């Protein structure tokens, strides 16, 4: 029963949050700090410059240059169901950092430019080591969240480092990790998403500027939630971050990721790579609330979000769970995947993708079953409103050695209005006849009768839509950590404002 | 309480008139029943009062305590005290019954400038009211009306009514699809809400519901008009002779 009270409280808060926001993109402000840019465009010199700024070991530079050479030979993929003006890769800044984060880099968060700290405060991200994300009360008290804050191309700081260190956990920006734990980075970087993987991953390999690094040693249960908060601030700048998480034998960690950007008229590029390495009996839970600026209602501006995320379950009984709430970006191209290599390893993918106005989302997952008795589960909820297009694209692949592998896929689409579209593109490959694959798909509309019913009981139209849509997404919202579930519920409602009536 | 004058209503999408001048006055604390054959405009009357899309009001007025209902959004009518128990309660997958109720209660309280109920306060009240309608904790947790039996859906409507404490309750064929026991339970729920101030408009095909919810006034509706008004005995007359005699008499 107590559980119910908490959940109940959550929804009330959602409604509260929605009302207070009146439908504008809440994170559209920009921070006025002096920014140091690398020269415009992309060349070998830029790649060298980024490496130099981060004071990297020689092998890292070599690796970047290799990637850059490859990238020059590659073609931008066009198979996704998204349509956007051609990106001029020479008209982007590949590196931007606040001047205050330069040479005399602050040694601790206390020394960071107050303007930067203020930005995170405004975003509700605690960089002081308070126990909780701002404005969120969790009934069971003392849960902590450690935060790595990435601002444009650099990490501003990481909280709770000491406490984590005592537990043996390494959580720092990847640029720092390259200095402090170069061997670990060298061993794992590119081992899940190879340099040559795809156009955007290869670009990222050449020019990534920062990101987060997590290492959980054998047998350690990470004592708190870890999270990275990505903020794009500078104009005309791409953000290319790289996240690498390693969970050793028997360890576990829950990691959260959030993203926002200012409201600007010109589209901006974000191309990230996330690699997860999961050893025997280890478990990673990776949650994303993606709320990049989606562009205005005519499709002007917004973030182009091209992301490669992959988890490699290397050991037996390794487990990974991807949960994503994709509400922002003008264009989303993202397929968090699971390689189920270890026997009995498990992959789960829970997704809510919302596209309103002129947004386009092409997202899904890949479940690659290599080991015996591997299991995967996909629950995808796509919501389209306005003139948006929303595509689920997924691959379930059962390899010859995947004896008794199982997959269950559920793909539900919800349409609001009659100018939007929902598409489902499932690919299934089965090369072992003991494997079992189940796929269920539904498409429904937010029904006028449902809305009238809610309104007759006293809710206004937006409240009614939020309630119905949150109901539709419930299975996925439940998969999120409590702190994010509340934010996500509010987001679902906000993203759909103005979608009816 | 409720004053309807010469209400004329057509469908928005096609050229069809459904209500042809309905007049109805329900005083504080009164229970009125509307009976009538299929297609006479009974349900349309309830939808138009509640503000459902798809209808055009071409003439007349409808006021609740002097306020013009027809100018308000559905949620404003609800906050003003109008409640409609649906003939076919709508399913909302994934939304807990309790969440739905609390969101509704607090939306109305807020609209009226009252303090919202906390989770604890709400829970206490809802449990009490659910008990008398034989609605268990399990049913409160389930998604709104999803997988509910006919009887459960109607009991749930009455629970919503009890929680929202409206001034004017319209029950649209609440007896349809109910067996005798379920109907008794629903009727008891309604009777418990009769406090001398709250008014009711009970729409039904059959007299049997009126055995349990005793009306003060009975109206017969046909072809979008109220053609005859009387006391409870009028319902019995319909029960015995059908509508044919009354229709003939008026014609």
HADDOCK unambig.tbl for C-alpha pairs under 7 A between the chains (distance, minus, plus):
assign (segid A and resid 5 and name CA) (segid B and resid 119 and name CA) 6.12 0.50 0.50
assign (segid A and resid 8 and name CA) (segid B and resid 99 and name CA) 5.67 0.50 0.50
assign (segid A and resid 8 and name CA) (segid B and resid 119 and name CA) 6.85 0.50 0.50
assign (segid A and resid 9 and name CA) (segid B and resid 119 and name CA) 6.34 0.50 0.50
assign (segid A and resid 12 and name CA) (segid B and resid 103 and name CA) 6.63 0.50 0.50
assign (segid A and resid 449 and name CA) (segid B and resid 90 and name CA) 6.88 0.50 0.50
assign (segid A and resid 450 and name CA) (segid B and resid 90 and name CA) 6.04 0.50 0.50
assign (segid A and resid 450 and name CA) (segid B and resid 92 and name CA) 6.78 0.50 0.50
assign (segid A and resid 452 and name CA) (segid B and resid 52 and name CA) 6.59 0.50 0.50
assign (segid A and resid 453 and name CA) (segid B and resid 90 and name CA) 6.69 0.50 0.50
assign (segid A and resid 455 and name CA) (segid B and resid 74 and name CA) 5.69 0.50 0.50
assign (segid A and resid 455 and name CA) (segid B and resid 75 and name CA) 4.80 0.50 0.50
assign (segid A and resid 456 and name CA) (segid B and resid 50 and name CA) 6.63 0.50 0.50
assign (segid A and resid 456 and name CA) (segid B and resid 74 and name CA) 5.45 0.50 0.50
assign (segid A and resid 456 and name CA) (segid B and resid 75 and name CA) 5.52 0.50 0.50
assign (segid A and resid 456 and name CA) (segid B and resid 78 and name CA) 5.67 0.50 0.50
assign (segid A and resid 457 and name CA) (segid B and resid 75 and name CA) 6.71 0.50 0.50
assign (segid A and resid 457 and name CA) (segid B and resid 78 and name CA) 6.01 0.50 0.50
assign (segid A and resid 457 and name CA) (segid B and resid 104 and name CA) 5.52 0.50 0.50
assign (segid A and resid 458 and name CA) (segid B and resid 75 and name CA) 4.22 0.50 0.50
assign (segid A and resid 458 and name CA) (segid B and resid 76 and name CA) 6.90 0.50 0.50
assign (segid A and resid 458 and name CA) (segid B and resid 78 and name CA) 5.15 0.50 0.50
assign (segid A and resid 458 and name CA) (segid B and resid 79 and name CA) 5.92 0.50 0.50
assign (segid A and resid 458 and name CA) (segid B and resid 104 and name CA) 5.45 0.50 0.50
assign (segid A and resid 458 and name CA) (segid B and resid 107 and name CA) 5.77 0.50 0.50
assign (segid A and resid 458 and name CA) (segid B and resid 108 and name CA) 5.30 0.50 0.50
assign (segid A and resid 459 and name CA) (segid B and resid 75 and name CA) 5.71 0.50 0.50
assign (segid A and resid 459 and name CA) (segid B and resid 104 and name CA) 5.84 0.50 0.50
assign (segid A and resid 459 and name CA) (segid B and resid 107 and name CA) 5.59 0.50 0.50
assign (segid A and resid 460 and name CA) (segid B and resid 75 and name CA) 5.83 0.50 0.50
assign (segid A and resid 468 and name CA) (segid B and resid 92 and name CA) 6.57 0.50 0.50
assign (segid A and resid 471 and name CA) (segid B and resid 93 and name CA) 5.89 0.50 0.50
assign (segid A and resid 471 and name CA) (segid B and resid 94 and name CA) 3.84 0.50 0.50
assign (segid A and resid 471 and name CA) (segid B and resid 95 and name CA) 4.58 0.50 0.50
assign (segid A and resid 472 and name CA) (segid B and resid 93 and name CA) 6.51 0.50 0.50
assign (segid A and resid 472 and name CA) (segid B and resid 94 and name CA) 5.71 0.50 0.50
assign (segid A and resid 474 and name CA) (segid B and resid 94 and name CA) 5.80 0.50 0.50
